[in-house]
Structure formats: C-alpha cells, structure tokens
Amino acid sequence: MTKGMVVPAALMVSVFVVGTSEYLVAGLLPQLAADLGVSVATAGQAVTAYALGVVVGGPLVTIVTVRLPRKGLALGLLGLFAAGNAMCAAAGSYEVLIAGRVVASLSHAAFLTLALMVTARVVRPERVGTAIAAVGAGFSVATLLGVPVGVLLGEDAGWRTPFAVLAGLAVAALALLAVVLPRQDAPATSVRAEVATVMRRRVLVVIATTAVGLAATSTVFTYLAPALTRITGFGPAGVSTLLLVYGAGSLAGGLAAGRLVDRSLPATVRGTFAGLAVVLALFPFAVPWKAPAVLVVLGFGLLASATTPVLQSLLLRQAGDAPTLAVSVNVCAFNIGIASGSALGGGLVAVDGLRWLGLAAAVLSLAALAISYAAIPRRAVLAG
C-alpha cells in the first residue's frame, strides 16, 4: 500500500465501524424487546431514532464543529460513537437504549463527512475519486459482513454483546487514527459560507440527485431477499450466497467507479444512472429464473455501490471552497433516499408488486439521471 493510501485505508476501517451501527439493531429486535419489556414494534424505533439522529444531528454537529482542527475532531467523534454504543450495551431500560442510539448517531454523518474531506485533502487531485471510493467501501463491507456477523454474535451471546464489541472497535479505530492521521487545521471557512454553499442551485441539484438515486436502489435492495426466496425459489443458503455476490459486486463497483470518476466525472455520473436503470428494468424479467437472477444481482451490486463515490465526487466539485456542510447534508440525503425507497417498496409489496419493484426503481434511476443534467450541463459531458 502506498503512503498516500494509508490514511484512506485507516478511514475506511473507521467508516466500517461506524457504518455497522445503523442497522445492527434490526436483527436483534426480538431479543431486545423481550429483555427490555417492550413490543417488537416499539423496539424497532431504535432504528428510527438512529436515522433521525443522522439526518437532523449530522448537519448541526458539522456546523458547530466546522472550525475545529480535523484530527482532534475525528478522534472526538469516534469517542462519542464509542460512548453511545457503550450506553446501549449497558442499557437497563428502553429509554437508555434510545438515548445511546441517539448519542452514537450524532457522530455518524459528521464522521463520514470528515472522512471524505480529510481524504480529499491528503491525496493528489487526480486520485480523489479513487480515495473517496476506498473510504466509501467501508460502508459496503459493513453491509456485507458487519451487520450479519453482529446479528450472529448477538444470537449466541445476547443482544448487548454486539454493541459492546462495536464500542471496543470504535476505541481501536480511534487509536489507529491517532497514529496515522496527520494534523490538519480547520478549513478556512465560516458557517455563513458553508450555508451559502448548500444553497447554491447546483449543490441542491446534487443533493436531490442523491436522494432520488438512493431511493431507486433501496426500493429493490430492501426486498431483495424476499424476492429471491418467493419468486426465484432460492433457499436461505442460496439467498445468503447471493447477498455475498451482491456485496462483492458492490465492492468492485464502488472501487471501479472511483477510478472512472478520476478520468471523467460527467461521463461516470451519466453512465452509472443509465446503467442502473437498465439493470433495474431487467430485474422483474430475470428474477423468475436462477441463472439470470444471479447475473442481475451482480450487475445491481456493481452499479448501486458506484453511486456513492460518483455523487460525493460530484458534490465536492460543485461545492467549491466551503464544502463541509454540503457533504454532511448529502450524507443525510443518502439516508432520506434509503428510507423513501424502502417505504415505496413496502407499499408496492403490500399490493403484490414484489416482482415489479425493479420497474419503479428504474423510473427513479432515470429521474436521478435527468436531475443530474442540471448539475453538469451537457457541454461538460461532451468535454468529459
């Protein structure tokens, strides 16, 4: 590993730790509900509380800390994350659990924003897309391995154990960053400049593209396992294998997109959403048969993960000299898109539309493609 990629690699590991937390609790709800004396539906609000903390608290924490030195802020955010998960592990009541989830969530968007900003500053300009993709791969790995392993650990050792392990990993990541992260002064910006950047038309367009694009992927991904079980006919082992295929595709797609972004950002934006629309449109017609289903899941993984480095790189290009708050808001847009897509998919599944989710998602991907034209004019695409 080159010296220039040591910091992105360390940040990727840290992002993996933070990324694991968001949906970890979803697989522990029955145990958690029984132990704390609440219903499963009430316990599920621990997911909602975290999401709200990310969406609402992320930009606020970013604004409050915008003038702090970057290294100290990174370590402080990981410390806050560790404290929140330690609260969850020790929670003797539902209320303390929710409080711990909110505390942990406050570091989520701010830390990811910081990781992306630090990465963009420590690598050469022609390597920014690749480095951002490497850091973003931490979330792909969290989805692929972190959450399932956490759930398995919780089943064997109790629901508190994954939170305790996560707190310990956060402390280890903090120690790693303390060693490898260079000291960086706070950006030469102000809250007023950061807010003004967010309000730029092209920045708002990128944020809207992010929300709509992630809604497209989430519409299908949220219900991918049920579709593979009920329609394709895969058993639990087959579904698990295909989710690994999806995860492998996600890692490869994200890293490849980072390299393509460094060559031509406009073309990569267009190609990602156009390709995603095609794959999603093919999904309903491929999923009834096993071999085509495997291929479409792999293609879906490749293109869905490509959206992260593509959109973050596009946002950084449009945000100029005061991008910190804009990146944080864009992280929130990812969460809004995921929640919206899940809700849309749930509504369609409720009216027996499980097989046809891909068509709705393809329309959303085309909408994201159309919106992106307002962020990058066609002449920029031709200039490539």
N, C-alpha and C positions, 0 to 999 in steps of 0.2 A: 504494500500500500504506500502510495506517495505521501510525502509530508503534507501536501496540500489537502489530502482527503482524510487525514486523521481526525480533524475537528468535525467534518460532516459525519464521519463514521460514529464518533462518540455521541453526537447529537441524534443520530439515527437510533442508537441504542436507548437514549433517554426518551425519545419520542415513542419508541415501542412501549416503554414502561408506562408512560402517561396514556397512550392510546388504548392500552389494555383495560383501563379502568372503566371506560364509558359503558360498555355493555356486559361487563363481567357479572354484574348482579342479576342480569336477566336469567341466567341459567341456575341461579341459587334461590329463586323466589320461594319454592315450596318449603325448603328447609328454614329459610329466613322468616317466613310468615309464621310457621309453627313455633319457632323458638321465641319470637317477639310477641306472639299473641295477636297478630293482625291477619286480615284476609290476604289472599294472594294478590288480589286487585290493588289493595292498599300498599302492599309491599312493592308492587310494580311502580309506584310513584317514586321510588328511589332512582329509577331510570329517568323519569321526568324531571326530578329535582336536579340531577346532574346536567341534563340537557339545558334546562333553564339557566343554571349557573354559568354554563359555557356561553350561551347566547347573550345573556344580559350582563354577566360579570366580566366576560372577556374584554370587551371594549373599554369598560370602566377601569379595570385594572391596568390595561395598556395605557390609557390616558394618564392615570395617576403616576405611573412609573416611567413615562416616556423620557424623562431627563435623568434617569439613574444609569450608572455605569452598567454595561451589558453583562459582564461576568458575575458581578455580585447579584444582579437581578436574576440571572439564570439559576444560581445556587439557591437564592431565596425562594423562587417559585417551586423548585423541586422539594425544598424543605416544607413548604406549605402543602404540597401534594402528599408528601410522606405523612405529615401530621393529620391530614384529613382521612387518609386510609387507616392510620393507626386508631383514630376515633371510631371508625366503622368496625374495626376488628374487636375493639373493647366495648362496643355499644351494649348497654344493658337495657335499652329501650328503643322503640321505633324512632322517637324524636331525636335521640342522639345519633342514630344511624343517618337520618336525613341531614342533620347538621354536618356530620362528617362528609357526606357526599357533596354538599354544597361547598364546604371548605376546599375539598380536593378539586372540584370543578372550576373554582376561581383561577386556578393556575393553568388550566387546560389550554384555552385559546391564547392566553398571554405567552405561555411557554412555547407553543408551536410557532407563534408569530416571531418570538425572539430567536428560535432555532433557525427559521428561514432567513431572518435578517442577518444574523451572525454569519450564516453560511455564505450569503451573497457578498459579504464584506471580506471573507478570508480566502476566497478562491479567485482565480483570474476571471475577468469578464466573460471570456469565451467558454468558461466551464460552469457558469452559474446554473444553467438548466440541468446539467448532469448532477451537480451537487444538490440542488433542490430535490431532484428525483430520488437521490440516495437517502436524504433525510426523510422524505415522504414515505419511502419504503418501510420505515419503522411502523407506520400505521397498517400497511399491508401485512406485515409479519404479525402484528398484534391481532389482526382479524383472523389470520391463518392459524396461528399457534397459541397466542396468548390467552384468548378467551376460552377455547376448548380445553386447554391444559388447566386453566384456572377452575373451570367447572369440574373437571375430573378430580382435581385436588380437593375441591370443596365437598364432593360426594364422599371421598374417602376420609377426610379429616375434619369435616364440618365447615359451615359457610364462613366462619370467621377467618379460617386459615388463608384463603386467597388474599384477603385484604391485608393480613399481616405480612405475607410474602411480598405483596406489592409495595407496602411501606418500606420493607427492607431493601427491595430492589431500587426504590427511589433514592434511598440513602447511598447505595452503592453507585448509582448513576451520578449523584451529587459529588461523590468523591472522585469519580472519573473525570468529570468536567472541571473540578477544582485543579486537577493536574494538567489537562491538555488544553483547556480553553484559554486563549490569550486574553489579556486585559484589553477591553475596548471602552473608550469613552462613550458617553451618551451621545446620540445623534444630535447634530446642530440644528435643532428644530424647536418648535413650540406647539402647545396644544392648539392654538389658533391655526397654525399652518397645517397641522395634521387633520383637523376638522375640515378645513378648506379643501384639502386633497380629496377626502372622502366624498365631498360634494361635487367634484368635477364630473361632468357628464360621462366621459369615457370610463372613469373609475366605477361609477354607478352601473354602467353597462356591463362591465366585467363581473361585478358582484351579482347582477341579475343573471348573467350567463352561468355563473357558478351555481346559483340556487336552482335554476331550471335544469341545467345539465346533471346535477346530482340527484334531482328528483327523477330524472329519466333512469339512471342506473339503480336507484333504490327501489323503484316500482317493481322491478324484476328480481333484484337480488334478495329483497326481504322475503320473498315467497319462492325462492329458487328451490329449496329443499322440498317443500310440499309439491311443487310441480314435477320434480324428478321422481318423487315417490308415487304420486297419484296418476300422473299422465304417462311418464316414461316406463314406470314399473321397476325402478331400482329399489333394492332393499337398503336398510340402514348402512351397511358396509359400503355399498355402491355409492350412496349419496355422500358419505364421508370422503371416499376416494375422489369423487367429482369436485367436492369443495376444495380438496387439495389441488386438483387440476386448476380450478379457478384461482386459487391462491398463487400457484406457480405462475400462471398467466399474468396475474396482477403484478408480481414482482418483475417479471420480464418486460411487461408492457410499460410499467412506470419508468424503469431504467432506460428502455429504448426511447421513450418519449422525451426524457431529459436530454439525450444526445441529439435528437431531432430538433428540439427547441433551440439548442445552441447553433444549429445550422440555419433554420428558418422558422421563426416563431409563427408568423402568419399562416404559412402552409400547414404547420403542425396543428394549429387550432382548427383549421377547416377540415383537415384530414381526419382528426380524431372524432369530431362530432358527426361527420358524414359517414365514416366507417361504423361508428357506434349505432347510428340509425339503421344502417343496412343489417347489421348483426341482430339487433333487437327485432327488426321486422321479420327476419328469418326464424326467430325463436319459436313462434307458435307452430310453424310448419316442420321444424326439426325435432321438437321435444317429444313427439309420439314415438320416435324410433331411437334406439340406444346409441348407435354409431353417430348419426347426425347430432344427437343431443350432446355427446362428448365434444364434438368439434365446435358447436355453437357456444358451449360453456367456456371452452378455452378462448375462443375469439372474444367473448364477452369480458372475460377476465383481462385479456390483453388491452382492450380499449377502455374499459371502465376505469382502470387504475391510471391510464395515461392522462385522464382529465386533471388529476391533481397537479403534477408539475407544469402542465400546459397552462392551466388557469392561474396558478400562482406566479409563473413567469410573466404572463400577460399583465397581471395586476402590478407587478413590480415595474414593468416597463411604463405603464400608464401613470403610476403614482409619483414618479419623479423624485424629488429630494426629501419628501416627507411621507414615506410610505408605511410607517409603523402601524398607525391606526387603521389604515386601509387594509393591510394584510390581516389584522385582527378581525375586522368586520367581514372580510372574505372567508376567514375560517368559520365564523358564525353562519355565513351563507351556506357553507357545506352542510352544517348541521340542520339548518332550515330546509334545505333541499332534501336531505335524507328523511327527515320527519314527514315532509309533504309527500314524497314518493311512497313512503310506507303507508300513509293514510289513503292515498289514491289506490294503491294496490289492494289494500284491505277492502275498500269499497267495491272494487271490481270482483274480488274473490267472493264477497258476500252475495253477488248476483251471478255466481257460477262462471266468472270470467277468468279463472286461473290460467287457462291455456292462452288467452289472448292478451295477457299483460304486456307482452312484447310490442304489440301494435301501439298501445297507448304510450309506452316508453319511447318508441321510435318517433312518435309525433313530438314528444318533449325534446328529444335529441335534435330534431330538425328545428324546433323553436329556439333551442340554445344556439344552434348554428346561425340562424337568422339574426338573433340578437347580437352575436359576436361581430357581425359586419359593422355595427355602429361603433365598436371599439377599435377595429382595424379596418380602415377603408379598403376598398378593392385595389386601389393603386398600391397599397402597401403589400398586398398579397402578390401582385404582379412583380413588385420589386424584390419580394422574397427575402 
